[in-house]
Amino acid sequence: MEKVIKDGKVAVLISNDWGSGFHTYGAPLEAIFNPQLVELIENKNHNKAMEFIEKTYPNVSAYDITGLCVEWVEEGREFYITEYDGLESIVYKDEVKWITA
């Protein structure tokens, strides 16, 4: 899987707006790292990003593309993406405090 890596950090696409999440609403793992999509979002080229998603990932809704943003995660750091009403956040494995019964 290709990724954009700069200064030891990996570009990860998440939704930073209310409505619908990106990865949490069906975008596959490779989509959140896709270098072409990262470039389009970083350049705020939302129309081309929407066309790219519709062509490359036809089962993913691209109607709320303006809410996508790039988060930079340290290479090799484990995380998952959580969502509340479409607003996605990155949660890091090493910051999760588990409760034992």
C-alpha positions in Angstrom: 0.0 0.0 0.0 1.4 3.3 -1.0 1.6 6.2 1.5 2.8 9.8 1.6 5.6 10.1 4.2 7.2 13.4 5.1 9.6 14.0 7.9 8.8 10.6 9.4 5.0 11.1 9.4 2.4 9.4 7.3 -0.5 11.3 5.7 -3.9 10.0 6.8 -7.2 11.2 5.4 -10.0 11.8 7.9 -13.3 13.7 7.9 -13.0 16.8 10.1 -16.6 17.9 9.7 -20.0 16.8 10.8 -22.2 14.7 8.4 -20.5 11.4 7.4 -17.1 10.0 8.1 -14.8 8.9 5.4 -13.1 5.7 6.6 -15.8 5.0 9.3 -18.5 5.2 6.6 -16.9 2.7 4.2 -13.7 4.0 2.7 -11.2 1.1 2.6 -7.9 1.3 4.4 -5.9 2.1 1.2 -8.1 5.1 0.5 -7.1 6.9 3.8 -3.4 6.6 2.6 -3.9 7.1 -1.1 -1.1 9.5 -2.4 -3.2 10.9 -5.2 -6.1 11.6 -3.0 -3.9 13.1 -0.3 -2.4 15.5 -2.9 -5.9 16.5 -4.1 -7.1 17.2 -0.6 -4.0 19.1 0.5 -4.4 21.3 -2.6 -8.2 21.8 -1.8 -9.1 20.4 -5.2 -12.4 18.9 -4.0 -14.0 18.5 -7.4 -11.2 16.3 -8.7 -11.0 14.5 -5.4 -14.7 13.6 -5.6 -14.2 12.4 -9.2 -11.2 10.3 -8.1 -13.1 8.7 -5.2 -16.1 7.9 -7.4 -13.9 6.3 -10.0 -11.4 4.5 -7.7 -13.7 3.6 -4.8 -17.2 3.4 -6.4 -18.8 2.0 -3.1 -17.7 5.1 -1.1 -19.9 8.1 -0.8 -18.0 11.2 -2.0 -20.8 13.8 -1.4 -19.1 15.3 1.7 -15.6 15.6 0.3 -15.0 19.1 1.5 -14.7 17.8 5.1 -11.7 15.7 4.3 -8.3 16.7 5.8 -4.9 15.3 6.1 -3.6 14.3 9.6 0.1 13.5 10.0 0.8 10.4 12.1 4.3 9.2 13.1 5.4 6.4 10.9 4.9 3.0 12.6 2.6 4.4 15.3 -0.6 2.3 15.8 -4.0 4.1 15.6 -7.6 3.7 14.8 -10.2 6.1 13.5 -13.2 6.9 15.6 -16.3 8.9 14.6 -19.1 10.9 16.1 -21.8 12.2 13.8 -19.3 12.1 10.9 -16.5 13.9 12.7 -13.5 11.5 12.7 -10.6 11.5 15.2 -7.4 9.5 15.4 -6.9 7.5 18.6 -3.4 6.2 19.3 -2.9 2.7 20.7 -0.4 3.9 23.2 -2.8 6.5 24.6 -5.7 4.1 25.2 -6.2 3.1 28.9 -7.7 -0.3 29.1 -9.9 -1.4 32.0 -9.5 -5.0 33.3 -12.5 -6.8 34.9 
